[in-house]
Amino acid sequence: MRDTTNKTNLRLLIQLRWLAVGGQVATILFVHYRLGIDLPLAQMVAVVAFLVGLNAVSLLRHRKQDAVTNSELFLELLLDVAALTVQFYLSGGASNPFISLYLLQVILGAVLLDVWSAWALVMITSGCFVWLTTSYREIAIPHAHRGDLFNLHIQGMLICFVLAAGLLVFFVTRIQRNLRARDAHLAELRQQAAEEDHIVRMGLLASGAAHELGTPLATLSVIVNDWQRMPSFTADPEIAQDMAELQSQLERCKAIVSGILMSSGEARGEGTVRTSVRTFLDELVGDWRASRSPSGLDYKNLFAPDETIVSDAALKQVIVNVFDNALEASPNWVGIAVGRQVDKLVIVVSDTGPGFTEDMLAGFGRPYRSSKGRPGGGLGLFLVVNVVRKLGGTVRADNGAAGGAWVTLTLPLAALSLGGDHEG
């Protein structure tokens, strides 16, 4: 995270150096041509060209994917100090009114660098200042300006102060913005870690509950199977039909428990099925329609061209959770539309219910945010958001202008393919 912030700070340092190049060129031209003070233009222009070249190299470095280290930023600032020292040497040494620009380099070092390198920069700039008091090129002041030498010095100091103050405000405010962005990103990562820990604990509880439920469900299945063979039950058609329905529901419960155990204990690829997007969703919607029996279902699968993927219990449960929430909010009608956006699968689930409240939209996907008013409400969407996020996708909720709501799931096909990974 620190190296990533350093990379952003390097970009700001590059921008500041462009401003320094422009300021040096303007100052050199003004002093040499407007004030008539003779300056070694060739050498000073060579220093400016060095700074331009340094910025070009820094831009190439910034565009690489590698993170920027503290040592690299320290070297960048040292080169700036070296260029500044040469310019002062060529223009009067420590008597140059712009000598306080050293302080700007020190402040930047204090903001950008580790403690040891910031103090090293203080010692280096102090040494350069002391050296410039004895070693420098004299400036030939024209006779017309000799009486105004003090005024010229004051004016130069004023320009230096305004320049340094403006650059500091510009740079420090940008640094603060970078730090705020970093803090926000860290807070988001901490929130994700807390949510994932919550999911792990829920998974452990679900796995334990599934193990505990397995034995009584198996016992009930055996008892019901025995009852179905008893003449006193088979003689009555209504009881026989109820017993068959009871057996069917028990088998469904056993399948759900098996699915929980499989998805909590198997790695991706071991308990998965190779299929295609269209087949997977057609079968999923068909199974959901058969088990939930919605009054009205508008299903459109416009995904094309088809793509080979793998499916597992977690992926199915994520999508079914969204279907179930829509059906609970709108028992009379649920709309399901499937499409493709380049390399992404898009599933839009809509309903004609009351929609989401503003509070629910603001905290969408957080646990226990629900309008159902029952214990554990909101965990379904919490799991949906986190599983989709682990796949590298997004979940968005919106309210319709004329009522109802829709939830949009966007999943990268690469994460669903044979080489995909839930950790994307």
C-alpha positions in Angstrom: 0.0 0.0 0.0 2.9 2.4 0.8 4.6 1.6 -2.5 1.4 2.3 -4.3 1.0 5.7 -2.6 4.7 6.4 -3.5 3.8 5.8 -7.2 1.1 8.4 -7.0 3.4 10.8 -5.2 6.0 10.2 -8.0 3.4 11.5 -10.5 3.0 14.6 -8.4 6.7 15.1 -8.2 6.9 14.9 -12.0 4.2 17.6 -12.3 6.1 19.8 -9.8 9.3 19.4 -11.8 7.6 20.5 -14.9 6.6 23.7 -13.0 10.1 24.1 -11.8 11.4 23.8 -15.4 9.0 26.4 -16.6 9.9 28.7 -13.7 13.6 28.4 -14.3 13.3 29.1 -18.0 11.2 32.2 -17.3 13.6 33.5 -14.6 16.7 32.9 -16.7 15.2 34.7 -19.7 13.9 37.6 -17.6 17.2 38.2 -15.7 19.4 37.8 -18.8 17.4 39.8 -21.3 15.1 42.1 -19.3 17.5 43.0 -16.5 20.6 42.8 -18.7 22.5 40.6 -16.2 24.9 38.3 -18.0 24.3 34.6 -17.2 26.0 31.5 -18.5 23.1 30.5 -20.6 24.6 27.4 -22.2 25.4 25.8 -18.8 22.0 26.8 -17.2 20.1 25.5 -20.2 22.0 22.2 -20.0 20.7 21.9 -16.4 17.1 22.6 -17.5 17.6 19.9 -20.3 18.8 17.5 -17.6 15.6 18.1 -15.6 13.5 17.5 -18.7 15.3 14.2 -19.4 14.9 13.2 -15.7 11.2 13.8 -16.0 11.0 11.7 -19.2 12.7 8.8 -17.4 10.4 9.3 -14.4 7.3 9.2 -16.6 8.5 5.9 -18.1 9.1 4.5 -14.7 5.7 5.7 -13.5 4.0 3.8 -16.4 5.4 0.5 -15.3 3.3 -1.8 -13.1 6.0 -2.0 -10.4 5.5 -0.1 -7.2 7.8 2.9 -6.4 10.0 2.5 -3.4 11.1 5.2 -0.9 14.7 4.9 -2.2 13.6 5.8 -5.7 11.7 8.9 -4.4 14.8 9.8 -2.4 17.0 9.6 -5.5 14.5 11.7 -7.5 14.7 14.5 -4.8 18.5 14.2 -4.7 18.8 14.8 -8.4 16.5 17.8 -8.1 18.7 19.2 -5.3 21.8 18.6 -7.5 20.3 20.5 -10.4 19.3 23.3 -8.1 22.8 23.5 -6.6 24.4 23.8 -10.1 22.0 26.6 -11.0 22.8 28.4 -7.8 26.6 27.9 -8.4 26.2 29.5 -11.9 24.2 32.4 -10.6 25.8 33.9 -7.5 25.8 31.0 -5.0 24.3 31.6 -1.6 23.7 35.2 -2.5 21.1 34.2 -5.0 17.6 35.3 -3.7 16.1 31.9 -4.7 18.4 30.0 -2.3 15.5 29.3 0.0 14.1 26.9 -2.6 16.2 24.3 -0.8 13.6 24.5 1.9 10.9 23.4 -0.5 13.0 20.3 -1.3 13.3 19.6 2.4 9.6 20.0 3.0 8.8 17.7 0.1 11.2 15.1 1.6 9.5 15.3 5.0 6.2 14.7 3.4 7.2 12.0 0.9 10.1 10.1 2.4 10.9 7.8 5.4 12.4 9.5 8.4 16.0 8.5 7.7 15.9 9.7 4.1 14.2 13.0 5.1 17.0 13.8 7.6 19.6 12.8 5.0 18.1 15.3 2.7 18.3 18.0 5.4 22.0 17.3 5.8 22.7 17.2 2.1 20.9 20.5 1.4 22.6 22.2 4.4 26.0 21.0 3.1 25.2 22.4 -0.4 24.1 25.8 1.2 27.4 26.0 3.1 29.4 25.1 0.0 27.7 27.7 -2.1 28.8 30.4 0.4 32.4 30.0 -0.8 32.2 28.4 -4.2 30.1 30.1 -6.9 30.3 32.0 -10.2 30.2 35.8 -9.7 27.3 37.6 -11.3 28.4 40.7 -13.3 25.9 43.3 -12.3 25.5 46.2 -14.9 26.5 49.6 -13.6 22.9 50.8 -14.0 21.7 48.3 -11.5 24.4 48.6 -8.9 22.6 51.1 -6.8 19.4 49.0 -6.9 21.2 45.7 -6.0 19.4 45.5 -2.7 16.0 46.1 -4.2 16.7 43.5 -6.9 17.5 41.0 -4.1 14.3 41.8 -2.2 12.3 41.4 -5.4 13.9 38.0 -6.1 13.2 36.9 -2.6 9.5 37.9 -3.0 9.2 36.0 -6.2 10.9 33.0 -4.6 8.5 33.2 -1.6 5.4 33.3 -3.8 6.7 30.5 -6.0 7.6 28.3 -3.0 4.3 29.0 -1.2 2.2 28.3 -4.2 4.0 25.1 -5.0 3.8 23.9 -1.4 0.0 24.5 -1.3 -0.4 22.7 -4.6 1.7 19.8 -3.7 0.7 19.3 0.0 -3.0 19.4 -0.9 -2.5 16.8 -3.5 -0.6 14.7 -1.0 -3.4 15.0 1.5 -5.9 13.9 -1.2 -3.7 10.8 -1.9 -3.6 10.0 1.8 -7.4 10.4 2.2 -7.8 8.0 -0.8 -5.4 5.5 0.7 -7.3 5.7 4.1 -10.6 5.2 2.3 -9.2 2.2 0.5 -7.8 0.7 3.7 -11.2 1.2 5.3 -12.8 -0.6 2.4 -10.3 -3.5 2.7 -11.0 -3.8 6.4 -14.7 -3.8 5.8 -14.3 -6.6 3.2 -12.1 -8.6 5.6 -14.7 -8.3 8.3 -17.5 -9.4 5.9 -15.4 -12.3 4.6 -14.7 -13.4 8.2 -18.5 -13.2 8.8 -19.1 -15.4 5.8 -16.5 -17.9 7.1 -18.2 -18.1 10.4 -21.6 -18.5 8.7 -20.1 -21.3 6.5 -18.8 -23.1 9.6 -22.2 -22.9 11.2 -24.0 -24.0 8.1 -21.6 -27.0 7.7 -22.1 -28.0 11.3 -25.9 -27.6 11.0 -25.9 -29.7 7.9 -24.0 -32.5 9.6 -26.4 -32.4 12.5 -29.4 -32.4 10.3 -28.2 -35.3 8.2 -29.0 -38.0 10.8 -32.5 -37.0 11.7 -33.4 -36.5 8.0 -32.2 -40.0 7.2 -34.2 -41.4 10.1 -37.3 -39.6 9.0 -36.8 -40.8 5.4 -36.6 -44.4 6.6 -39.7 -44.1 8.8 -41.8 -42.4 6.0 -40.6 -45.1 3.5 -41.8 -47.8 6.0 -45.2 -46.0 6.4 -45.7 -45.9 2.7 -45.7 -49.7 2.7 -48.2 -50.1 5.5 -51.7 -51.2 4.3 -53.4 -48.8 6.7 -51.8 -45.9 4.8 -51.8 -47.2 1.3 -55.6 -48.0 1.5 -56.4 -44.3 1.8 -55.5 -42.4 -1.4 -55.3 -39.0 0.3 -52.9 -40.2 3.0 -50.8 -42.0 0.4 -50.5 -38.8 -1.6 -49.5 -36.9 1.5 -46.9 -39.5 2.3 -45.5 -39.3 -1.2 -45.3 -35.5 -0.9 -43.7 -35.8 2.5 -41.1 -38.2 1.1 -40.4 -35.8 -1.8 -39.8 -32.9 0.6 -37.6 -35.0 2.8 -35.5 -35.9 -0.3 -35.3 -32.2 -1.2 -34.1 -31.4 2.4 -31.5 -34.1 2.1 -30.3 -32.7 -1.3 -30.0 -29.2 0.3 -28.0 -30.6 3.2 -25.7 -32.5 0.7 -25.3 -29.3 -1.3 -24.2 -27.3 1.8 -21.7 -29.9 2.7 -20.3 -30.2 -0.8 -19.9 -26.4 -1.4 -18.3 -25.9 2.1 -15.9 -28.8 1.8 -14.9 -29.1 -1.9 -12.6 -27.0 -3.9 -13.7 -25.4 -7.2 -13.4 -28.0 -10.0 -14.0 -31.0 -7.8 -17.7 -30.7 -7.3 -18.4 -28.6 -10.4 -20.2 -29.4 -13.6 -19.1 -28.4 -17.1 -21.9 -26.7 -19.0 -22.6 -23.5 -20.9 -24.1 -20.2 -19.9 -27.4 -20.7 -21.7 -27.8 -24.3 -20.5 -26.8 -23.4 -16.9 -29.3 -20.6 -16.6 -32.1 -22.4 -18.5 -31.8 -25.3 -16.2 -31.5 -23.1 -13.1 -34.6 -21.1 -14.0 -36.5 -24.3 -14.8 -35.7 -25.9 -11.5 -36.5 -22.7 -9.6 -39.9 -22.4 -11.5 -40.7 -26.0 -10.6 -39.9 -25.6 -6.9 -41.3 -22.1 -6.3 -44.2 -22.0 -8.8 -44.3 -18.3 -9.3 -47.6 -16.9 -10.6 -45.9 -14.9 -13.4 -42.4 -15.4 -14.7 -41.0 -13.5 -17.7 -37.7 -15.2 -18.6 -35.6 -14.0 -21.5 -32.2 -15.6 -22.2 -30.5 -13.4 -24.8 -26.9 -14.5 -24.0 -25.0 -14.9 -27.3 -22.7 -16.3 -28.4 -22.8 -19.1 -25.8 -19.8 -19.7 -23.6 -18.5 -22.8 -21.8 -18.4 -22.4 -18.0 -18.4 -24.5 -14.8 -21.2 -24.3 -12.2 -21.2 -25.2 -8.6 -23.6 -25.0 -5.7 -22.4 -21.6 -4.4 -23.0 -20.0 -7.8 -26.4 -21.5 -8.1 -27.4 -20.4 -4.6 -26.3 -16.8 -5.3 -28.6 -16.5 -8.3 -31.5 -18.4 -6.6 -31.2 -16.0 -3.6 -31.9 -13.1 -5.9 -34.8 -14.9 -7.5 -36.3 -15.7 -4.1 -36.0 -12.1 -2.9 -37.8 -10.8 -6.0 -40.5 -13.4 -5.6 -41.0 -12.6 -1.9 -41.3 -8.8 -2.8 -43.5 -9.5 -5.9 -45.5 -12.8 -5.6 -47.4 -12.2 -8.8 -44.6 -11.4 -11.3 -40.8 -11.8 -11.6 -38.8 -10.8 -14.6 -35.4 -12.4 -15.4 -33.3 -11.1 -18.3 -30.0 -12.6 -19.3 -27.6 -10.8 -21.7 -23.9 -10.4 -22.6 -21.7 -7.3 -22.5 -18.5 -8.2 -24.3 -16.8 -10.6 -21.8 -19.3 -10.3 -19.0 -22.5 -12.2 -18.1 -25.3 -9.8 -17.1 -28.4 -11.0 -15.2 -31.2 -8.6 -14.4 -33.9 -9.7 -12.0 -36.9 -7.3 -11.7 -40.1 -7.3 -9.7 -43.3 -5.1 -9.2 -42.9 -4.9 -5.4 -42.5 -1.9 -3.2 -38.8 -1.4 -4.1 -35.8 -0.7 -1.8 -35.8 2.0 0.8 -33.1 4.7 0.6 -31.4 3.2 3.7 -31.3 -0.2 2.0 -29.9 1.2 -1.2 -27.2 3.1 0.7 -26.2 -0.1 2.7 -27.0 -2.6 -0.1 -25.2 -5.9 0.6 -24.5 -5.3 4.2 -25.7 -8.0 6.6 -29.0 -7.5 8.4 -30.2 -4.7 6.2 -33.7 -5.9 5.2 -37.3 -4.7 5.1 -38.6 -8.1 6.1 -38.4 -7.5 9.8 -37.3 -10.9 10.8 -34.2 -12.2 12.5 -31.4 -12.9 10.0 -33.0 -10.8 7.3 -30.6 -9.4 4.7 -28.1 -12.2 4.9 -29.2 -13.5 1.5 -28.2 -10.4 -0.4 -25.1 -10.1 1.9 -23.9 -13.5 0.6 -24.8 -12.6 -3.0 -22.7 -9.4 -2.9 -19.7 -11.1 -1.4 -19.7 -14.2 -3.6 -20.1 -12.1 -6.7 -17.3 -9.7 -5.5 -15.0 -12.7 -5.0 -15.7 -13.7 -8.6 -14.7 -10.2 -9.7 -18.2 -9.1 -10.5 -20.7 -6.4 -9.2 -24.2 -6.3 -7.9 -26.3 -3.2 -8.3 -29.8 -2.5 -7.0 -32.2 0.2 -8.4 -35.8 1.2 -8.0 -38.0 1.6 -11.0 -39.5 5.0 -11.8 -43.0 3.5 -11.9 -42.5 1.2 -8.9 -40.8 -2.1 -8.4 -37.1 -2.8 -8.3 -34.4 -4.7 -10.1 -31.1 -6.2 -9.2 -28.3 -6.5 -11.8 -25.6 -9.1 -11.4 -22.5 -8.6 -13.6 -20.1 -11.6 -13.7 -16.8 -11.8 -15.7 -16.9 -14.9 -17.9 -13.2 -15.5 -17.2 -14.1 -16.2 -13.5 -16.8 -18.7 -14.6 -14.7 -20.5 -17.2 -12.8 -23.8 -16.7 -9.7 -21.8 -15.7 -11.6 -19.4 -13.5 -11.0 -18.9 -9.8 -13.4 -17.8 -7.0 -10.6 -15.6 -5.7 -10.6 -13.2 -8.6 
